[in-house]
Structures are given as C-alpha cells and as structure tokens.
Amino acid sequence: MPLHIDCLDRSRFKGEKSTLGLFAWEGERFNSEGWLDSRKEKTLEEITRREHFKAKTAELLIHYLDKEEPAMRLLLAGLGKRKEAQLDTLKQAVGKIAKSSFKQTEALWIDLPKWPEKTSLNALAQAATEGVLLARYKYSKHKSANEDSKKEQALERAILVVEKPDEIAPAQAGIKKGVIYAEAVNFIRDLVNEPPSKKRPAELAKIAKSLGTNRIRVRAYTKMELERIGMNGILGGNSGSPHEPVFVHLVYKPKGNPKKKIGLVGKGITFDSGGLNIKIGNHMTTMKMDMAGAASVLAALRACEKLDIPHEVHGFAPFTENMPGGNAYKPGDIIRAHNGKTIEILNTDAEGRVILADALSFACKQNLDVIIDVATLTGAVVVALGDNYTGLLSNNEKLAQDLIAASRLAGEKIWQLPLAQEYKDRIKGRFGDLANISVRGSGSEPGAIIGGLFLEEFVDSKPWAHLDIAGTAWTDSETSLCPPGGTGAIVRTLIEYLQFQ
C-alpha cells in the first residue's frame, strides 16, 4: 500500500491512533515547542535522564503520553549537536522515527524542527520526506507473504507539521521533491537487489525502454549493431556469456533550448563472476550489484522529466554479464575499442573499464559539454575510502568541485582522489596501446587511480568525472535509512548536479 505524505499546520493535529515525532538536540534542555504542557514536559525530561537519552544523531526514545491513551505514542529522536547539524542528520532521525512506526500506527505526525541555520521549509520537508520513504524501503518481492509483512504496512499517512498555514505550500513543494529523490534511490535498490538471473541484459534494456516518454527517447543497440559500430570492449566483456549484450542510449530533452548537454555513463555488468580470472571465496556473492552504476543513470534520467531539468541529458548503459564460458576472452587477448585504441587484457576481472571504454567513446561523439561516469569499478577504492565515501577522479577541477558541492546538498559523501599522471606508464600495454590493469601486477598498486587513468584515455579531453561507487553501492549493515543490500548511492548527487548547473 502506498504511503501518503502530506503537510498540515499544528492546529489540525489529531492524536487519536497516531504517533507524534519530536526532536531534541544533544547537550541542550529539551523544549517541546508547545506540544506538551509543563507537567508532561517535566515527566519526559525525567524519563530521558533515567533512560540515559543523550539526543545523539538518530538516537530514539519511545514514550506513551498517557496510560489512558496507549495509542498516543511520542517518539523523541536525537539530532546530535546543533553546531554540527546537517540535513542528512534530519533524514536519519526521521528514518528512525519512521522505522519505529510502520507496524504501530496508522498516522505519523512529524514536527519539522527549527533548524540552526537559515534553512528553508522546502529543504526541511524534502529531507523529512526522504527519511520516511528511504526508511520504509524493503525488498520482499521474492518472499512468501505472511502476517508480519502485512502488519508492516499499517502506516498509511505521514504528516509533516508546520507552525502556520502559510508555511504549508513551501513544505509541500519540498515533499514533492523528496518523493522524487526517494523514488530514484529506491528504483536503484530494486534493480540492484533483483536476482542476477532475472535481470540479464535484455530484461534491463526492457526496463530502460519503459522509461521512454515524449521527452525521453530510448534506443537499445543489439549485439549485431554493436559489432557493426565496433563496440568491441562490450562484445569482449560479453564473450563468455550465452546472453547477448545490449547498449542503451537515453536522451532527455528539456522544454525549450537546453542550457547544457550532459552525459551520464553507467557500468552495467549484470553479474560479475570475474570471467576466466574467476573471483574466489565470497567475493562473488554480491556481484549482482555490479550494474549499480547503470541503474543510477536510468534513475537520474527518470527524475529529469519530473524535475523539469533545463539541460539535455544523455544516459549510456552498456549491459552484459561477465562469465567464464567457452568463448570468454582471455588474459593476453587484445581488443580494439570503439575509439580505435587497443586494449591488452591482463585480467578479465577488470572488465568494467573495458565496457566503459566503448560507452565513453560513444558518448564523446554526441557533442556533450560534460561527461560523468558512475561505476562499481575497483576494490581498491574500498580499501582507500571504505563503504561511506564514493571516490571521485576528474580531469576538470570545476566539475569535480561542482559534484562535491552537489553531494553535500544531497547528504552523500564524496572524496576526490588525484588523477595522478605519473602513474600513466603503468597502463601502457606491451603488445597493445593500453593494459586494462597495471602492468606491474603488484598488489600494492593505486588501483582506483589506475582505473581512472584508464577511463581518461577514452574521453577525448572532454570535461569528465568518474565516480567509483564500489564501496557505497551495497551495504551489509542496516541503517535507519537502508536495509542490507543495494543502497542507491550517488543518484541524489547526480540529480542535485543536474538541477544547479
């Protein structure tokens, strides 16, 4: 059942069969802002001391206001220290409130807190909306229905509460935007979490085609067409799979003349076995997520029309499996990419950059102003940055800084790595123009940077940025905003970037 999110002023509050979400700042005396009378506020203060509630970020206290009205629950969520407040803090706190309400109540009222800086109601409402909808996400498509899953849909309405009626309109605008952002994230999560045998290239191409509208044109290139136009990187990566590759090109047209032409390129390996350099141990268990970059591109294009983005936006998604079949390409093979450069294959598990070589080369022929690629490219970026930061490499400092600024607005974390040209000799092939990994073969190589340097060879000096989401696209841990599985990382940053260029 869909969850309806609305905004009402405080005078319309109804406590019956409802939950009220309030917020507290760490290190400050709790102020209910008039929601509770002095007696109830004092009682709650005593409970917070007894329960050692410190109001740290997303810390939660559950309290029933009156024993006579057990359905009237109050949830007090921590926002951390006021001086460190960010909108992502509010998302996490709202997510915690929402998670505690799905089975317990039909209506959740969330009082939008007073923020320390001059933050608009629009932005607060957007953050709260994202918090509710991201926390509500659950991938249960392949689970048998049971009573517990039915109860989880008890929450029908979430109401963001503002102080005065004239604040409703800006808050509702924020709700609308928050819904679009959360839908984009959850769209990616659904695709990433889907079993690999149910999202082969043809299935994902079908999903991409379903995004077509009057303003979004979609073309899917077949294997025969890829052979004709020389997309041998994609064909080589696909050679071990019995399922044919598909290369998808989407174009969003704005109303009127576009301000810019922006290209988004996403890695779309629908399952990565490693090929003949097969992955060992448990390194293969999460490899259904190796198409998260392409899913991010589809989600961003899907959001463009809803947000009326003023640019012409192109999306490029090469879809293929990387399998160790009898026809699989081998270490030592040499492939001629779409731009004519030859790639010496030293490791078949470095396939993402090989298929992206073709996609980036193709994108460069579309007369674009900017190209951004998104890929679960290297395990090295996880070693360098862990699973909370997306790695960024770019040949254009303004583009890099614009993306970092967009990530801050989106509440996502990006860390720029140097596109260190002094390492470029390490991808110089012995028998081809380029090697797809460092020719040194040492385990101590700067793998994330090497991957970026390889991709740079295929962008024709266009302003370009590479976002390595190998660490951020998947989580094994549950948070207030995401269950284990696909995270939907970086699409909110892309959408922010597209809006403010």
C-alpha positions in Angstrom: 0.0 0.0 0.0 1.5 3.4 -1.0 2.3 5.8 1.9 0.7 9.2 1.6 2.8 12.1 2.8 1.2 15.5 3.4 1.7 18.7 5.3 -0.7 20.4 7.8 -0.3 23.2 10.3 -0.3 22.4 14.0 -3.9 23.3 14.6 -5.0 20.3 12.5 -3.2 17.8 14.7 -5.2 14.7 15.9 -3.7 12.5 18.4 -6.0 9.5 18.3 -4.4 6.4 16.9 -1.4 8.5 16.0 2.3 8.8 16.7 4.0 12.2 17.2 7.6 12.6 16.3 9.6 15.3 18.0 13.3 16.1 18.1 16.0 17.0 20.6 19.5 18.5 20.4 22.4 16.8 22.2 23.6 18.8 25.2 20.5 21.0 25.3 17.5 21.1 27.5 14.5 19.5 25.7 11.9 22.0 24.6 8.7 20.5 23.1 7.9 23.9 21.4 4.4 23.9 23.0 3.5 20.3 22.1 3.4 19.2 25.8 2.2 21.0 28.9 4.8 21.8 31.6 3.8 18.6 33.6 4.3 16.3 30.6 7.4 18.0 29.5 8.9 17.6 33.0 7.9 13.9 33.1 9.6 13.4 29.7 12.8 15.1 30.9 12.9 12.7 33.9 12.5 9.7 31.5 15.3 10.9 29.3 17.6 11.1 32.3 16.5 7.7 33.5 16.9 6.1 30.1 20.3 7.9 29.5 18.9 9.5 26.4 21.6 11.9 25.1 19.9 13.0 21.8 22.8 11.8 19.7 22.1 11.5 16.0 19.2 9.1 15.3 19.0 8.1 19.0 15.4 7.3 19.8 13.2 7.3 22.9 9.6 5.9 22.8 7.1 7.3 25.3 3.4 6.8 25.8 2.0 10.2 26.8 -1.0 8.9 28.9 -1.7 5.4 30.2 -5.3 6.0 29.4 -4.4 6.6 25.7 -1.8 3.9 24.8 -2.3 4.6 21.1 -0.8 8.1 21.5 2.9 7.4 21.2 5.6 10.1 21.3 8.9 9.4 19.6 11.8 11.6 20.6 14.7 11.5 18.1 18.1 12.9 18.6 19.7 15.4 16.1 23.2 15.4 17.6 24.9 18.7 18.4 23.2 21.8 17.0 26.5 23.2 15.7 27.1 20.1 13.6 23.6 19.9 12.2 23.2 18.8 8.6 20.0 17.9 6.7 21.3 14.4 6.4 21.1 14.3 10.2 17.3 15.1 10.0 16.9 12.3 7.4 18.5 9.8 9.7 16.4 10.9 12.7 13.2 10.9 10.7 14.1 7.5 9.3 14.5 6.2 12.9 11.1 7.6 13.8 9.5 6.1 10.7 11.0 2.6 11.2 9.6 2.5 14.7 6.1 3.5 13.4 5.4 1.2 10.4 3.8 -1.6 12.5 2.4 0.6 15.3 0.3 3.3 14.0 -1.9 4.5 11.1 -0.8 8.1 11.1 2.6 9.5 11.9 2.9 13.2 12.6 6.4 14.7 12.4 7.0 18.2 13.7 9.5 19.9 11.4 12.2 21.2 13.8 13.6 24.7 14.0 17.0 24.5 12.2 20.1 26.4 13.4 20.9 27.9 10.1 18.7 29.7 7.6 17.3 26.5 6.1 14.1 26.7 4.1 11.0 24.8 5.0 11.2 23.4 1.5 14.6 21.8 2.3 13.5 20.6 5.7 10.3 19.0 4.2 12.4 17.4 1.5 14.8 15.8 4.0 12.0 14.6 6.2 10.2 13.0 3.2 13.3 11.3 2.0 13.8 10.0 5.6 10.4 8.4 5.7 10.4 6.8 2.3 14.0 5.6 2.4 13.4 4.0 5.8 10.2 2.4 4.6 12.0 0.6 1.7 12.0 -3.2 1.8 12.8 -5.6 -0.9 10.5 -8.6 -0.3 9.4 -9.4 -3.9 10.6 -13.0 -3.6 9.5 -13.7 -0.1 6.3 -15.6 0.8 3.6 -13.3 2.1 3.0 -13.6 5.9 1.1 -11.8 8.6 4.2 -9.9 9.7 4.7 -8.4 6.2 1.1 -7.3 6.1 1.3 -5.6 9.5 4.3 -3.7 8.4 2.0 -1.7 6.0 -0.1 -0.4 8.9 1.2 3.1 8.5 -1.0 4.9 5.9 -0.1 8.6 6.4 2.9 10.6 7.3 2.1 14.3 8.1 4.8 16.9 8.3 3.6 19.6 10.8 4.4 23.3 10.3 3.5 26.1 12.7 1.3 28.3 10.5 -1.0 27.7 7.5 1.1 29.9 5.2 4.1 27.5 5.6 2.2 24.6 4.1 2.8 25.5 0.4 6.7 25.6 0.6 6.7 22.4 2.7 4.5 20.7 0.1 7.0 21.7 -2.6 9.7 20.1 -0.5 7.6 16.9 -0.1 7.2 16.7 -3.9 10.9 16.9 -4.4 11.7 14.5 -1.6 9.3 11.9 -3.2 11.2 12.2 -6.5 14.6 11.8 -4.8 13.5 8.8 -2.7 11.8 7.1 -5.7 15.1 7.4 -7.6 17.1 5.8 -4.8 14.5 3.0 -4.3 14.3 2.4 -8.0 18.1 1.6 -8.0 17.7 -0.5 -4.9 15.1 -2.6 -6.6 17.3 -3.2 -9.6 20.4 -4.0 -7.6 18.6 -6.4 -5.2 16.9 -8.3 -8.1 18.5 -11.8 -8.6 21.0 -11.7 -11.4 19.2 -14.4 -13.4 16.2 -12.1 -13.5 18.0 -9.0 -14.7 20.0 -10.1 -17.7 20.8 -7.5 -20.3 17.6 -7.9 -22.3 15.5 -7.5 -19.1 17.3 -4.3 -18.1 17.0 -3.0 -21.6 13.3 -3.6 -21.4 13.2 -1.6 -18.2 15.2 1.2 -19.8 12.7 1.3 -22.8 9.8 1.6 -20.4 11.2 5.0 -19.3 10.6 6.4 -22.7 8.2 9.4 -22.9 7.6 12.3 -25.2 10.7 13.9 -23.7 12.8 10.8 -23.1 14.0 8.9 -26.2 15.4 5.4 -25.7 17.4 3.3 -28.2 18.8 -0.1 -27.4 21.7 -1.4 -29.6 21.7 -5.2 -30.2 24.8 -7.4 -30.5 24.7 -7.2 -34.3 24.6 -3.4 -34.2 27.5 -3.3 -31.6 29.5 -5.5 -34.0 28.8 -3.1 -36.9 29.9 0.1 -35.0 33.0 -1.5 -33.4 31.9 -1.7 -29.7 34.4 -4.5 -29.1 35.0 -3.7 -25.5 31.4 -4.5 -24.7 31.5 -7.5 -27.0 34.7 -8.8 -25.4 33.4 -8.4 -21.9 30.3 -10.4 -23.0 32.1 -13.2 -24.9 31.9 -15.7 -22.0 28.1 -15.3 -21.6 25.3 -17.0 -23.5 23.2 -13.9 -23.1 23.7 -11.2 -25.7 24.8 -7.7 -24.6 22.7 -4.5 -25.0 23.9 -1.0 -25.1 21.2 1.6 -24.2 21.3 5.3 -25.1 18.6 7.5 -23.5 18.1 11.2 -24.3 16.1 13.6 -22.2 15.0 16.8 -23.9 14.1 19.8 -21.8 11.3 22.3 -22.7 12.9 25.0 -24.8 16.6 25.2 -25.6 18.9 23.3 -23.3 21.4 25.1 -21.1 24.0 22.3 -21.5 24.3 18.8 -22.9 25.4 16.5 -20.1 26.2 12.8 -20.5 25.9 10.2 -17.7 27.6 6.8 -18.3 26.9 3.8 -16.1 28.7 0.4 -15.7 26.1 -2.3 -16.3 27.6 -5.7 -15.5 24.5 -7.6 -14.6 26.6 -10.3 -12.9 30.4 -10.4 -12.5 32.0 -13.8 -12.0 35.4 -12.4 -12.8 35.4 -14.2 -16.1 38.4 -16.6 -16.5 40.1 -14.7 -13.7 37.3 -16.0 -11.6 36.5 -14.5 -8.2 37.3 -16.7 -5.2 35.7 -17.2 -1.8 32.9 -14.9 -1.0 34.0 -12.2 -3.5 31.2 -13.2 -5.9 28.3 -13.2 -3.5 27.4 -9.5 -4.0 28.2 -9.3 -7.7 24.6 -8.9 -8.8 25.2 -5.2 -7.7 27.8 -4.6 -10.4 25.2 -2.9 -12.6 24.5 -0.2 -9.9 26.2 2.5 -12.0 23.9 1.9 -15.0 20.9 1.7 -12.6 21.9 5.2 -11.3 21.9 6.5 -14.8 18.4 5.2 -15.5 17.2 6.6 -12.2 18.7 10.0 -12.9 17.1 10.1 -16.4 13.8 9.1 -14.9 14.0 12.0 -12.5 14.9 14.6 -15.2 11.4 15.0 -16.5 9.7 15.1 -13.1 12.1 17.9 -12.0 12.0 19.7 -15.4 15.8 19.7 -15.6 16.9 22.5 -18.0 19.6 20.5 -19.7 19.7 17.9 -22.5 20.8 14.8 -20.6 22.1 11.7 -22.3 22.3 8.4 -20.5 24.5 5.5 -21.6 24.3 2.0 -20.2 26.3 -1.0 -21.5 24.6 -4.2 -20.2 26.4 -7.5 -20.1 27.3 -10.4 -17.9 31.0 -11.2 -17.3 31.1 -15.0 -17.3 33.8 -17.7 -17.8 32.2 -19.5 -20.8 34.0 -21.4 -23.5 34.2 -18.3 -25.7 35.3 -16.0 -23.0 38.1 -13.5 -23.7 41.4 -14.5 -22.1 44.3 -12.8 -20.4 46.6 -11.8 -23.3 43.8 -11.1 -25.7 43.8 -7.7 -27.4 40.6 -5.8 -28.1 40.2 -2.7 -30.3 37.8 -0.3 -28.6 35.2 2.0 -30.2 37.7 4.9 -30.5 40.3 2.7 -32.2 42.7 2.2 -29.2 43.7 -1.3 -28.5 43.3 -2.8 -25.0 45.6 -5.6 -23.8 43.6 -7.8 -21.4 45.8 -8.7 -18.4 42.9 -9.6 -16.1 39.3 -10.5 -17.2 38.0 -9.3 -13.8 38.8 -5.7 -14.7 36.0 -5.8 -17.3 34.1 -2.8 -16.2 36.6 -0.3 -17.5 36.7 -2.3 -20.8 33.0 -1.9 -21.5 33.0 1.7 -20.2 35.8 2.4 -22.7 33.3 1.9 -25.5 30.5 3.7 -23.7 32.7 6.8 -23.0 34.0 6.8 -26.6 30.4 6.6 -27.9 29.4 9.4 -25.5 32.2 11.7 -26.8 30.6 11.6 -30.3 27.3 13.1 -29.0 28.7 16.7 -28.8 28.3 16.8 -25.0 29.6 19.6 -22.7 30.3 17.3 -19.7 30.6 13.5 -19.2 30.2 11.8 -15.8 30.6 8.1 -15.4 29.3 6.0 -12.4 30.8 2.6 -11.8 31.4 -0.1 -9.2 34.9 -0.1 -10.6 37.6 -1.1 -8.1 38.0 -3.0 -4.9 40.9 -0.5 -4.3 38.5 2.4 -3.7 37.0 0.4 -0.8 40.5 -0.1 0.7 41.2 3.6 0.3 37.8 5.1 1.4 35.7 2.3 3.0 32.0 2.0 2.4 30.8 5.5 3.3 32.7 7.5 0.7 32.4 7.5 -3.1 35.7 8.0 -4.9 35.9 10.9 -7.4 38.5 11.4 -10.1 38.3 14.1 -12.8 40.3 15.9 -15.5 38.4 19.1 -14.7 38.6 20.8 -11.3 35.4 22.9 -11.7 33.4 19.8 -12.5 34.9 17.9 -9.5 34.1 20.8 -7.1 30.5 21.1 -8.6 30.0 17.4 -7.9 31.4 17.7 -4.3 29.0 20.7 -3.7 26.1 18.7 -5.1 27.0 15.7 -2.8 26.9 18.0 0.2 23.4 19.2 -0.7 22.3 15.6 -1.3 23.8 14.3 2.0 26.2 11.9 0.2 29.9 11.7 0.8 32.5 12.0 -2.0 36.3 12.1 -1.7 38.4 13.3 -4.5 41.4 11.2 -5.4 44.2 12.6 -7.6 44.2 11.7 -11.3 48.0 11.2 -11.0 49.5 11.3 -14.4 52.8 10.0 -13.1 51.2 6.5 -12.9 50.1 6.5 -16.5 53.0 4.5 -17.7 51.6 1.6 -15.6 48.7 1.1 -18.1 50.9 1.3 -21.2 50.5 -2.1 -22.9 53.4 -4.2 -24.0 51.5 -5.6 -27.1 48.5 -3.1 -27.3 48.1 0.6 -26.7 46.8 0.1 -23.1 46.7 -2.6 -20.5 43.4 -3.0 -18.5 45.3 -3.2 -15.2 48.8 -2.1 -14.1 51.5 -3.9 -16.0 53.4 -4.2 -12.7 50.8 -6.6 -11.3 51.7 -5.7 -7.8 49.1 -5.9 -5.0 50.2 -2.5 -3.7 49.2 -0.6 -6.9 47.0 2.5 -6.6 44.1 0.6 -8.2 41.4 3.3 -8.0 43.7 5.8 -9.7 44.8 3.3 -12.3 41.2 2.7 -13.2 40.5 6.4 -13.5 43.6 6.9 -15.7 42.5 4.1 -18.0 39.0 5.6 -18.4 40.5 9.1 -19.1 42.0 7.6 -22.3 38.5 7.4 -23.8 37.0 10.8 -23.1 38.9 12.9 -25.7 39.8 15.6 -23.2 36.1 16.5 -22.6 35.3 17.7 -19.0 34.9 14.4 -17.3 34.4 12.9 -13.9 34.5 9.3 -12.7 32.5 8.3 -9.6 33.7 4.9 -8.2 30.8 3.5 -6.1 32.3 0.1 -5.4 32.2 0.8 -1.7 28.9 2.7 -1.5 26.6 0.9 -3.8 26.0 -2.0 -1.4 25.8 -2.4 2.4 25.8 -5.5 4.6 24.6 -3.4 7.6 21.2 -2.0 8.4 20.9 1.7 9.0 18.0 4.0 9.7 17.6 4.7 6.0 18.6 1.5 4.3 18.3 -2.3 4.9 21.2 -4.6 3.8 21.5 -4.7 0.0 21.6 -2.1 -2.6 21.9 1.5 -1.3 21.0 3.6 -4.3 24.2 5.7 -3.6 25.1 8.8 -5.6 21.9 9.3 -7.7 20.8 12.2 -5.4 24.2 13.8 -6.1 23.7 13.5 -9.8 20.2 15.0 -9.6 21.4 17.9 -7.5 24.2 18.5 -10.0 21.8 18.5 -12.9 19.5 21.0 -11.2 22.1 23.6 -10.3 24.3 23.8 -13.4 
